[in-house]
Amino acid sequence: MTPNTYSPKDSSAWKTFTMASFAVATTMMAGGIYFMEASFAAKGFYAMAAIMLVHTSITITKTLRDSEEASRFINRLEDAKTEKLLMDVSRSNEV
């Protein structure tokens, strides 16, 4: 394995478990809201809140992961190489 390659560390069993857990939790939340003894407006409010909570959880997880990956030394090194290459191309276009 070269230092420039990145291999995922999660197994397929873990990915399957997390997707199944998400499906079960979503189903339980939807069932709870559907069978709740409340007005349609209250059910809609809880449904929107649940959807927004799931959305923001996914967004913050992705943001934190992207931030961690961007801070890795190898990625910063690649960014510096790319920037140098672009500057060299820009200089050659000016001549």
Disulfide bonds with the S-S distance in Angstrom:
none
